[in-house]
Amino acid sequence: MEVKKAPRCDLETKRSVFLQIGLIVSLALSLVAFEWSSAVEASTLDFYGVEMDVPVEIIPITTHKEVEKPPMPKSVDLLLIEDNFSELEETLDLGSSELEPDAEWDWAALEGPAEEREEVLLLADEMPEFPGGEKALFQFLSSSVRYPREAISNEIEGRVYVEFVVDRHGKITRVNVKRGVHPSLDQEALRVIESMPDWKPGVKDGQLVNVLFTVPISFQIAHR
């Protein structure tokens, strides 16, 4: 006996419809799921993709080349005429008040006018004087002399005797080394003597005269 289904209970006829509805729902759910994941991913990327503008200051590194320190110069003591008037005759020849018995003097030349006197005397009634006196002379020499570098390097020492004439106008003339030590020391001694200011001229018998002087300048390096 054949069993027959009622037409309203027969689902076979609606199978294709259900299949289409299922496919549509599946596709819809897939699209919703895809859009949701994309939105979340985009939001995440936006959060982690923020760029922070942090200024970076580049400080240049400067390298300083180490400079070798020059060797310490030797300590130099310049010993000039001692500021001791009791030892003046040993250091500065200012002439003598006593006549040497064997000395020959041209008295006839001294009797003429001062303008005609070219002779150089060893003494006078009034000896020439450095401006300010003997103490000022010592100070001038001490502050003016510069120990030559060549002499310092070679440790050259000694005493240079410089001879010069103070003429009747007080000018320093005829400067020469009477007894030298080394060319560098000799030249320095000459330079200092020639740089002296005018002196008060000497007087003999009421007339201005030329007077000879000899000054020893001692150069000595202090070894410490």
FENCORLIN-V461367 format. One record per helix or strand of 2 or more residues. SS is the DSSP state (@ for helix, = for strand). FROM is the first residue (numbers start at 1). LEN is the number of residues. If there is no record, write none. Layout:
ss=SS from=FROM len=LEN
ss=SS from=FROM len=LEN
//
This chain:
ss=@ from=12 len=37
ss== from=76 len=2
ss=@ from=85 len=7
ss== from=92 len=2
ss=@ from=107 len=4
ss=@ from=114 len=3
ss== from=120 len=2
ss=@ from=134 len=11
ss=@ from=149 len=5
ss== from=158 len=9
ss== from=172 len=8
ss=@ from=183 len=12
ss== from=202 len=3
ss== from=207 len=15
//
